[in-house]
Amino acid sequence: MNAKILVVEDEPAIRELIAVNLRHAGYQPVLAGDAAEARRQIDQSLPDLVLLDWMLPDSPGIELARKLRADPRTRELPVIMLTARAQESDKVHGFEAGADDYVTKPFSPRELLARVKALLRRAAPASTEEPVEIAGLKLDPKTFRVTGNGTPVELSPTEFRLLHFMMKQPDRVLSRSRLLDNVWGDHVFIEERTVDVHIRRLRLALQPTAHDRLVETVRGGGYRFLPS
């Protein structure tokens, strides 16, 4: 799966318990003990989902949820609130602040993982035939055409699928294994280095229109398509 999950929890024991279960399930946990650290992590790289504790030492998690929903960059970021508050009014308050789901403490790790999986599935980019355009680079899935500032860009079918997948998720760090699963298919057994080869070819094709700068290498993480 390789989805990156940001765990924002100030209690070290709970934070590590969640992290262990996420790793065991195949996810990549990133940990933060307060709202400020969570904000820094998000500013550095968008996660695929946030597990957000309501009670944090520097600022309530619910306030961070509101800020995430107010920011265009993080507006669609899936958020699950973790809290000991079990009253219906608290849950309503959490949902109104922008939470997508709400898990009360103490919780079962199996239930939490099931909710994470379900929310990631709902939040996955839908298959679409609508054109995608970023910084003058336009990709049209219906006609299989790509243009950079109006100039045609010639791509192979694989590079076209690679670019389409990355453009649908701007500013997200995409691991090589995730790109393999979504562009080549999880039933195909090829080396991760194959991704590097096609990324290099994609950049070469985008150089004439200077859009190669939008394909960023993230050391130790994979690749990211910059939103501008």
C-alpha angles and dihedrals in degrees: 000000000000093000111160113235120194110212112200106188129135097204107085095206094053092042092054093044090055091045093052092051092046092051091048089053091052100258128128110237122204115192133217129173099200143016094264093056090045090054091050091050092050093047089052096048133350114244122215093238139001126222101201127191114216096218112058127163098239105030136356114268089231089064090053089050090054091050091050091053092048093054115081090214093058101026093109096040109127113240130191115191118219115200147141089228105108102168117118091236090056091051091050089049090052094049092047089054089058107269115150094203138008127216121186125215131277092044136171113250088221092055092047092051091048090053092047091051093047094048093047089051092052092045096048113118108267120236104260139177092202117118117256121213128183126168092341094313109120127189122187114195092192096059098025089232128142124191132182112207087336095311116119116248117206114219135168116241091258094050089047091055091044093052092045093052092048094046091053089059106040118185094014119122107235118198121222092246091052091050090049092051095048102036103032098022131252090258093064116090109208133135121272088235086073087073091056091052093052093044088055091050091046091053091049090053091050096047097088091062094037092241092122086088089071092066104079128188113224109203110237091000112065127241138331132198108221116227093226 
